[in-house]
Amino acid sequence: MSFSKTGLRKVKISVAIVFYNLTKDDEKQTLENIERLNSIDSFDFSFYLIDNASPDRKLNIKLPVQIKNVYIKHLEKNKGFGAGHNSILEDIDSDFHIIMNPDININDIAGFIKAINYIQINQDVVMLSPLVRNESDGKIQYLNRKEPTVFDLLIRFLGPSFFPKRQAQFVKKENGYSHIQPDDNATGAFMIARTKVLKSINGFDTRFFMYFEDTDLTKRISKKGKVIFYPYFTVVHGWKRENHSIKGISFMVKSMILYFNKWGWSLY
């Protein structure tokens, strides 16, 4: 157990990042995030870097010798995003657990501290999602979404010109990003969860290989307490998407069918 200078136990935070074919940008971003977070004296961090059976560019980050709280795991088979994150679930012993993408940039340290303090104080909150902005232009990524219906997913896939008002409602464009509010469909790009609660539901449903695993997790963990959108902490997201490739579309459709078969088909 580690203690701060005041003698109080530090808040323990675990951070998990799943990599697939590590890029130089991912490596640079990850090291910068680790350095920034480790600079927060009041928190005790542990970082879990997971290589999801990369066929080409396996995880081989060269860590500075002074960093002792980073654990690297190589998986023999890629069973999906959720399974990759679940692979370290038994290893963590933290107060809060962060699920994040390699292309996330955490430079809002003051906001991060506020977010941890908020979820720590509000015992009924089990998961928190931050404000996400584009890497390229700083604009808001509209990821504070409603629960999906088949119609909402279809028109989003067809493009922004199809039923634009309905699409705006789905992502809560008008009033979904200025204040704390319930989050019905949190993004897996960055989540802060209570570790005990996340463990109690066994993390992600690993039947989702890619897509909808975060929507499903939100729905399941919300049965244990509140999931909230917290706009006073901002992360920057590189937004690497593959769902318009043939392979990506196939994964998305399979996951969509699995999700609605599990939770009921909401058409409109």
Steps between C-alpha positions, in 0.01 A plus 500: 500500500640838407441826685516864404699760693195564717495138614168421332475204264533602139213431262600196296429528127568233239515587131461247218584557134454233233729524197473338160795561267663772709585821313776746585232760575326260740829431678586868532151588621495218755834598652389863524174400671684278748743780582222756550286274718795386710566865580179512709626442852163423660431194282672163484497378138557164338502471121414186303608499136343208314607380157197334340697243298628757250616325178725781373615755758498337842506706817862572586500833681837603643420632847728737691675315784334718765150381404417198718121492484448381141408140420509363146296202389508322165192298407537195279166549323295808413156438644388860468519836678299393804686173546829689483391729783356211700834317485639710788179528702615246759836673534377843602442607859407866470230740610429614144582346165547688174428347162657704221610487137863540391409815303373688807695804616462592867624856536222636723652391830296748706181362343615143562549570870153659514347193333663258745397716793144513368459123462673447833261733684184390319473141615196431281703564182653179364639627170598835353554613142687824414461761229686383188648734241658450157874485474498692171280803574400479867129468420273292724452138404133434560535181702244568773243289320155366574426128507506382139207398286527325165378815327760722671783268402378468141478874433840561661652244269334656196653840577431833675251620236247229591254621766750754644267609782459143617876445482557816705253374762678165518832663591332767719654781296282774645554455874713191554844650554471795737410337831516177699228257393418129464690318226296221341764396247854581620794484262763232545766748390526612863310377806563534873328223697491385859725195492290289738186567298674427170628173643157411636358495145810324361597793282404494135278242337765332285247383243538850353823484300481863389228768525212520751716357779505844662124547452437160656737572790323830567163325517627223727698716742215754523301234685754542783487880519520820298698543179563868438643732237745741663587799276752659738769252398610493135700242306619526141421206271674408175177337374632196308195334349471192280126444478480613135730220383340170400653333805390784728144492366486124557610536864256787553199313361580185700536703819180693430304176460656359817416818693134515396454125545631544853310815602198495270448644154423871525416597142418870534 
